[in-house]
Amino acid sequence: MTAPAAAYAQRAWVEQIMGLPISVHLRGPEPATPAVVAGVAAYFADLRRIDEIFSTYRPDSEISRWQRGELTPAAADPLLGRVLAMCDHAFVRTSGFFDARSLPDPLGGAPRTDPSGLVKGWAVERATRHLPTGHGWCVNAGGDVRVHAPGGLPAWRIGIEDPARDGRILRAVTLRDGAVATSGTRHRGTHIVDPRTGRPPTGLAQVSVLGPELLWADVYATAAFARGRSALEWLATLGGYEGLVVTADGRIATTPGWPIA
C-alpha cells in the first residue's frame, strides 16, 4: 500500500540555468543527507556544463564557436556532435516540423543552427542520473516536467497551465514515471514557425505532450504546435505519447489515450 506524500520527508532546490528556473523536488526517507545533497549538486552542475556547450547566447559556448567556424566537430566536446545528430533524427521523426538546422538569421545572414528546442528536455532528463535512487523526484524546467516515483512512494500530480490565465490549471495528470512538455506562446511569445510557410502557425494557443521521455515529449510538443490545426491528428499517430491541445479560442481536445483526471 502506498502511503500519502505527507508521510515522507520532502525537499526542493531551484537554480537559474539556461535562462530559466530549474527545480528539483525530492521525496523519500532521507532527502537531506550529504549523499543526497551531493547528488542534487551534481545534477545542477551537469546542466551548467551543458549550457556552456550549447547556449546560443554565450559567444564562448561551443555551439557559438562552431557556428562561427572557430571550432571543428573533431575538436569539440563529443556531446556537440551527438546533439546535432539527435536534431537531424528529430527532423525526420517529425516530418520536418522540428527543424533546428535551417533557422532564419534575424540579421539576414545564412540560416543558422539552434538546438535549444531539443537540448533543454534532453539535458534535464539526462542529468537525473545523478539523483539518488530510492527517492521520488520531480524536475521542472520552465514547465517541462520529468518525474519518477519508485515503489512504495506516491505518484506525482502534474498540472497543465491555462494559456489564457496565469496560475489556473486546466487539467492534471498523475504519473509515477514519465514526462510532460508544453509548447505555446503564453510565456515566450511567438517563437515557433510553420516550416511550410516560414510564419507562426495559427489555430492553437498551446500543446502539451505526455510520454516516457522528456526529450521526445518536448520535441513532439514543439512540432505539434508548428503544425497548427493538424496537431491533434498527428499526435494521435505517435506510439507511447499522448497530447492535449488548447485552440486559440480556448477549446480543449486530447488524443484518445490522454489520462482522465
Contacts in CASP RR format, 6 or more apart in sequence:
PFRMAT RR
TARGET T0000
AUTHOR 0000-0000-0000
METHOD contacts of the structure
MODEL  1
MTAPAAAYAQRAWVEQIMGLPISVHLRGPEPATPAVVAGVAAYFADLRRI
DEIFSTYRPDSEISRWQRGELTPAAADPLLGRVLAMCDHAFVRTSGFFDA
RSLPDPLGGAPRTDPSGLVKGWAVERATRHLPTGHGWCVNAGGDVRVHAP
GGLPAWRIGIEDPARDGRILRAVTLRDGAVATSGTRHRGTHIVDPRTGRP
PTGLAQVSVLGPELLWADVYATAAFARGRSALEWLATLGGYEGLVVTADG
RIATTPGWPIA
2 151 0 8 1.000
2 152 0 8 1.000
2 153 0 8 1.000
2 154 0 8 1.000
2 155 0 8 1.000
3 152 0 8 1.000
3 154 0 8 1.000
4 154 0 8 1.000
5 27 0 8 1.000
5 154 0 8 1.000
8 27 0 8 1.000
8 28 0 8 1.000
8 29 0 8 1.000
8 153 0 8 1.000
8 154 0 8 1.000
9 27 0 8 1.000
9 28 0 8 1.000
9 29 0 8 1.000
9 30 0 8 1.000
9 31 0 8 1.000
9 32 0 8 1.000
10 25 0 8 1.000
10 26 0 8 1.000
10 27 0 8 1.000
10 28 0 8 1.000
10 31 0 8 1.000
11 25 0 8 1.000
11 26 0 8 1.000
11 31 0 8 1.000
11 32 0 8 1.000
12 23 0 8 1.000
12 24 0 8 1.000
12 25 0 8 1.000
12 26 0 8 1.000
13 23 0 8 1.000
13 24 0 8 1.000
13 40 0 8 1.000
13 44 0 8 1.000
14 21 0 8 1.000
14 22 0 8 1.000
14 23 0 8 1.000
14 24 0 8 1.000
15 21 0 8 1.000
15 22 0 8 1.000
15 44 0 8 1.000
15 47 0 8 1.000
16 22 0 8 1.000
17 44 0 8 1.000
17 47 0 8 1.000
17 48 0 8 1.000
17 51 0 8 1.000
18 47 0 8 1.000
18 50 0 8 1.000
18 51 0 8 1.000
18 55 0 8 1.000
18 119 0 8 1.000
18 120 0 8 1.000
18 123 0 8 1.000
18 141 0 8 1.000
20 141 0 8 1.000
20 142 0 8 1.000
21 142 0 8 1.000
22 44 0 8 1.000
22 47 0 8 1.000
22 124 0 8 1.000
22 139 0 8 1.000
22 140 0 8 1.000
22 141 0 8 1.000
22 142 0 8 1.000
23 138 0 8 1.000
23 139 0 8 1.000
23 140 0 8 1.000
24 40 0 8 1.000
24 43 0 8 1.000
24 44 0 8 1.000
24 131 0 8 1.000
24 137 0 8 1.000
24 138 0 8 1.000
24 139 0 8 1.000
25 137 0 8 1.000
25 138 0 8 1.000
25 139 0 8 1.000
25 140 0 8 1.000
26 36 0 8 1.000
26 40 0 8 1.000
26 131 0 8 1.000
26 132 0 8 1.000
26 135 0 8 1.000
26 136 0 8 1.000
26 137 0 8 1.000
27 135 0 8 1.000
27 136 0 8 1.000
27 137 0 8 1.000
27 138 0 8 1.000
27 149 0 8 1.000
27 153 0 8 1.000
27 154 0 8 1.000
28 134 0 8 1.000
28 135 0 8 1.000
28 136 0 8 1.000
28 153 0 8 1.000
29 134 0 8 1.000
29 135 0 8 1.000
30 36 0 8 1.000
31 135 0 8 1.000
35 132 0 8 1.000
36 132 0 8 1.000
36 135 0 8 1.000
39 130 0 8 1.000
39 131 0 8 1.000
39 132 0 8 1.000
40 130 0 8 1.000
40 131 0 8 1.000
42 130 0 8 1.000
43 127 0 8 1.000
43 128 0 8 1.000
43 130 0 8 1.000
43 131 0 8 1.000
43 139 0 8 1.000
44 127 0 8 1.000
46 123 0 8 1.000
46 126 0 8 1.000
46 127 0 8 1.000
46 130 0 8 1.000
47 123 0 8 1.000
47 124 0 8 1.000
47 127 0 8 1.000
50 79 0 8 1.000
50 119 0 8 1.000
50 123 0 8 1.000
50 126 0 8 1.000
50 127 0 8 1.000
51 58 0 8 1.000
51 61 0 8 1.000
52 58 0 8 1.000
52 61 0 8 1.000
52 62 0 8 1.000
53 61 0 8 1.000
53 62 0 8 1.000
53 63 0 8 1.000
53 77 0 8 1.000
53 79 0 8 1.000
53 80 0 8 1.000
54 61 0 8 1.000
54 62 0 8 1.000
54 63 0 8 1.000
54 80 0 8 1.000
54 83 0 8 1.000
54 115 0 8 1.000
54 116 0 8 1.000
54 119 0 8 1.000
54 123 0 8 1.000
55 61 0 8 1.000
55 63 0 8 1.000
55 64 0 8 1.000
56 63 0 8 1.000
56 64 0 8 1.000
56 114 0 8 1.000
56 116 0 8 1.000
58 64 0 8 1.000
62 71 0 8 1.000
62 76 0 8 1.000
62 77 0 8 1.000
62 80 0 8 1.000
63 80 0 8 1.000
63 113 0 8 1.000
63 115 0 8 1.000
65 71 0 8 1.000
66 72 0 8 1.000
66 73 0 8 1.000
66 76 0 8 1.000
66 80 0 8 1.000
67 112 0 8 1.000
67 113 0 8 1.000
73 80 0 8 1.000
73 81 0 8 1.000
83 115 0 8 1.000
83 118 0 8 1.000
83 119 0 8 1.000
83 122 0 8 1.000
84 101 0 8 1.000
84 113 0 8 1.000
84 115 0 8 1.000
86 115 0 8 1.000
86 118 0 8 1.000
86 122 0 8 1.000
86 215 0 8 1.000
87 98 0 8 1.000
87 100 0 8 1.000
87 101 0 8 1.000
87 113 0 8 1.000
87 115 0 8 1.000
87 118 0 8 1.000
88 101 0 8 1.000
90 98 0 8 1.000
90 100 0 8 1.000
90 118 0 8 1.000
90 219 0 8 1.000
90 223 0 8 1.000
91 98 0 8 1.000
91 99 0 8 1.000
91 100 0 8 1.000
91 101 0 8 1.000
93 216 0 8 1.000
93 219 0 8 1.000
94 219 0 8 1.000
94 220 0 8 1.000
94 223 0 8 1.000
96 195 0 8 1.000
96 223 0 8 1.000
97 194 0 8 1.000
97 195 0 8 1.000
97 222 0 8 1.000
97 223 0 8 1.000
97 224 0 8 1.000
97 226 0 8 1.000
97 227 0 8 1.000
98 117 0 8 1.000
98 118 0 8 1.000
98 219 0 8 1.000
98 222 0 8 1.000
98 223 0 8 1.000
98 226 0 8 1.000
99 195 0 8 1.000
100 113 0 8 1.000
100 114 0 8 1.000
100 115 0 8 1.000
100 116 0 8 1.000
100 117 0 8 1.000
100 118 0 8 1.000
101 111 0 8 1.000
101 113 0 8 1.000
102 111 0 8 1.000
103 111 0 8 1.000
103 112 0 8 1.000
103 113 0 8 1.000
103 114 0 8 1.000
104 111 0 8 1.000
104 112 0 8 1.000
104 198 0 8 1.000
105 111 0 8 1.000
105 112 0 8 1.000
117 218 0 8 1.000
117 219 0 8 1.000
117 222 0 8 1.000
118 215 0 8 1.000
118 218 0 8 1.000
118 219 0 8 1.000
120 141 0 8 1.000
120 144 0 8 1.000
120 218 0 8 1.000
121 141 0 8 1.000
121 144 0 8 1.000
121 146 0 8 1.000
121 181 0 8 1.000
121 214 0 8 1.000
121 215 0 8 1.000
121 218 0 8 1.000
122 214 0 8 1.000
122 215 0 8 1.000
122 218 0 8 1.000
124 139 0 8 1.000
124 141 0 8 1.000
124 144 0 8 1.000
124 146 0 8 1.000
124 214 0 8 1.000
125 139 0 8 1.000
125 146 0 8 1.000
125 179 0 8 1.000
125 213 0 8 1.000
125 214 0 8 1.000
125 215 0 8 1.000
127 139 0 8 1.000
128 137 0 8 1.000
128 139 0 8 1.000
128 146 0 8 1.000
128 148 0 8 1.000
131 137 0 8 1.000
131 139 0 8 1.000
131 148 0 8 1.000
133 150 0 8 1.000
134 150 0 8 1.000
134 153 0 8 1.000
135 150 0 8 1.000
135 153 0 8 1.000
136 147 0 8 1.000
136 148 0 8 1.000
136 149 0 8 1.000
136 150 0 8 1.000
136 153 0 8 1.000
137 147 0 8 1.000
137 148 0 8 1.000
138 145 0 8 1.000
138 146 0 8 1.000
138 147 0 8 1.000
138 148 0 8 1.000
138 156 0 8 1.000
138 158 0 8 1.000
139 145 0 8 1.000
139 146 0 8 1.000
139 147 0 8 1.000
142 187 0 8 1.000
143 161 0 8 1.000
143 181 0 8 1.000
143 182 0 8 1.000
144 179 0 8 1.000
144 180 0 8 1.000
144 181 0 8 1.000
144 182 0 8 1.000
144 214 0 8 1.000
144 217 0 8 1.000
144 218 0 8 1.000
145 158 0 8 1.000
145 179 0 8 1.000
145 180 0 8 1.000
145 181 0 8 1.000
145 214 0 8 1.000
146 178 0 8 1.000
146 179 0 8 1.000
146 214 0 8 1.000
147 155 0 8 1.000
147 156 0 8 1.000
147 158 0 8 1.000
147 175 0 8 1.000
147 176 0 8 1.000
147 177 0 8 1.000
147 178 0 8 1.000
147 179 0 8 1.000
148 176 0 8 1.000
148 177 0 8 1.000
148 178 0 8 1.000
149 155 0 8 1.000
149 156 0 8 1.000
149 175 0 8 1.000
149 176 0 8 1.000
149 177 0 8 1.000
151 176 0 8 1.000
155 174 0 8 1.000
155 175 0 8 1.000
155 176 0 8 1.000
156 174 0 8 1.000
156 175 0 8 1.000
156 176 0 8 1.000
157 172 0 8 1.000
157 173 0 8 1.000
157 174 0 8 1.000
157 175 0 8 1.000
158 172 0 8 1.000
158 173 0 8 1.000
158 174 0 8 1.000
158 175 0 8 1.000
158 180 0 8 1.000
159 169 0 8 1.000
159 170 0 8 1.000
159 171 0 8 1.000
159 172 0 8 1.000
159 173 0 8 1.000
159 180 0 8 1.000
160 169 0 8 1.000
160 170 0 8 1.000
160 171 0 8 1.000
160 172 0 8 1.000
160 173 0 8 1.000
160 180 0 8 1.000
160 182 0 8 1.000
160 208 0 8 1.000
160 244 0 8 1.000
161 167 0 8 1.000
161 168 0 8 1.000
161 169 0 8 1.000
161 170 0 8 1.000
161 182 0 8 1.000
161 186 0 8 1.000
162 168 0 8 1.000
162 169 0 8 1.000
162 170 0 8 1.000
162 246 0 8 1.000
163 184 0 8 1.000
163 185 0 8 1.000
163 186 0 8 1.000
163 205 0 8 1.000
163 206 0 8 1.000
163 246 0 8 1.000
164 186 0 8 1.000
164 205 0 8 1.000
164 250 0 8 1.000
170 244 0 8 1.000
170 246 0 8 1.000
170 252 0 8 1.000
171 244 0 8 1.000
171 252 0 8 1.000
171 261 0 8 1.000
172 261 0 8 1.000
173 180 0 8 1.000
173 210 0 8 1.000
173 258 0 8 1.000
173 259 0 8 1.000
173 261 0 8 1.000
174 259 0 8 1.000
174 261 0 8 1.000
175 210 0 8 1.000
177 212 0 8 1.000
178 210 0 8 1.000
178 211 0 8 1.000
178 212 0 8 1.000
178 213 0 8 1.000
178 214 0 8 1.000
179 210 0 8 1.000
179 211 0 8 1.000
179 212 0 8 1.000
179 213 0 8 1.000
179 214 0 8 1.000
179 217 0 8 1.000
179 218 0 8 1.000
180 208 0 8 1.000
180 209 0 8 1.000
180 210 0 8 1.000
180 211 0 8 1.000
180 217 0 8 1.000
181 208 0 8 1.000
181 209 0 8 1.000
181 214 0 8 1.000
181 217 0 8 1.000
181 218 0 8 1.000
181 220 0 8 1.000
181 221 0 8 1.000
182 206 0 8 1.000
182 207 0 8 1.000
182 208 0 8 1.000
182 209 0 8 1.000
182 221 0 8 1.000
183 192 0 8 1.000
183 206 0 8 1.000
183 207 0 8 1.000
183 218 0 8 1.000
183 221 0 8 1.000
183 222 0 8 1.000
183 224 0 8 1.000
183 225 0 8 1.000
184 192 0 8 1.000
184 204 0 8 1.000
184 205 0 8 1.000
184 206 0 8 1.000
184 207 0 8 1.000
184 225 0 8 1.000
185 191 0 8 1.000
185 192 0 8 1.000
185 200 0 8 1.000
185 205 0 8 1.000
185 206 0 8 1.000
186 205 0 8 1.000
186 206 0 8 1.000
190 200 0 8 1.000
192 200 0 8 1.000
192 201 0 8 1.000
192 222 0 8 1.000
192 225 0 8 1.000
192 226 0 8 1.000
193 199 0 8 1.000
193 200 0 8 1.000
193 201 0 8 1.000
193 226 0 8 1.000
194 200 0 8 1.000
194 201 0 8 1.000
194 226 0 8 1.000
194 227 0 8 1.000
194 228 0 8 1.000
195 226 0 8 1.000
201 225 0 8 1.000
201 226 0 8 1.000
201 227 0 8 1.000
201 228 0 8 1.000
202 228 0 8 1.000
202 229 0 8 1.000
202 248 0 8 1.000
203 228 0 8 1.000
203 229 0 8 1.000
203 247 0 8 1.000
203 248 0 8 1.000
204 225 0 8 1.000
204 228 0 8 1.000
204 229 0 8 1.000
204 231 0 8 1.000
204 245 0 8 1.000
204 246 0 8 1.000
204 247 0 8 1.000
204 248 0 8 1.000
205 246 0 8 1.000
205 247 0 8 1.000
205 248 0 8 1.000
205 250 0 8 1.000
206 225 0 8 1.000
206 245 0 8 1.000
206 246 0 8 1.000
207 221 0 8 1.000
207 224 0 8 1.000
207 225 0 8 1.000
207 231 0 8 1.000
207 235 0 8 1.000
207 243 0 8 1.000
207 244 0 8 1.000
207 245 0 8 1.000
207 246 0 8 1.000
208 221 0 8 1.000
208 243 0 8 1.000
208 244 0 8 1.000
208 245 0 8 1.000
209 217 0 8 1.000
209 218 0 8 1.000
209 220 0 8 1.000
209 221 0 8 1.000
209 224 0 8 1.000
209 235 0 8 1.000
209 241 0 8 1.000
209 242 0 8 1.000
209 243 0 8 1.000
209 244 0 8 1.000
210 217 0 8 1.000
210 241 0 8 1.000
210 242 0 8 1.000
210 243 0 8 1.000
210 244 0 8 1.000
210 258 0 8 1.000
210 259 0 8 1.000
211 217 0 8 1.000
211 240 0 8 1.000
211 241 0 8 1.000
211 242 0 8 1.000
212 240 0 8 1.000
216 241 0 8 1.000
217 241 0 8 1.000
220 235 0 8 1.000
220 238 0 8 1.000
220 241 0 8 1.000
223 234 0 8 1.000
224 231 0 8 1.000
224 232 0 8 1.000
224 234 0 8 1.000
224 235 0 8 1.000
224 243 0 8 1.000
224 245 0 8 1.000
225 231 0 8 1.000
227 234 0 8 1.000
231 245 0 8 1.000
232 243 0 8 1.000
232 245 0 8 1.000
232 253 0 8 1.000
232 254 0 8 1.000
232 255 0 8 1.000
235 241 0 8 1.000
235 242 0 8 1.000
235 243 0 8 1.000
235 245 0 8 1.000
235 255 0 8 1.000
236 255 0 8 1.000
236 256 0 8 1.000
242 254 0 8 1.000
242 255 0 8 1.000
242 257 0 8 1.000
242 258 0 8 1.000
242 259 0 8 1.000
243 254 0 8 1.000
243 255 0 8 1.000
243 258 0 8 1.000
244 252 0 8 1.000
244 253 0 8 1.000
244 254 0 8 1.000
244 255 0 8 1.000
244 258 0 8 1.000
245 252 0 8 1.000
245 253 0 8 1.000
245 254 0 8 1.000
246 252 0 8 1.000
247 253 0 8 1.000
END
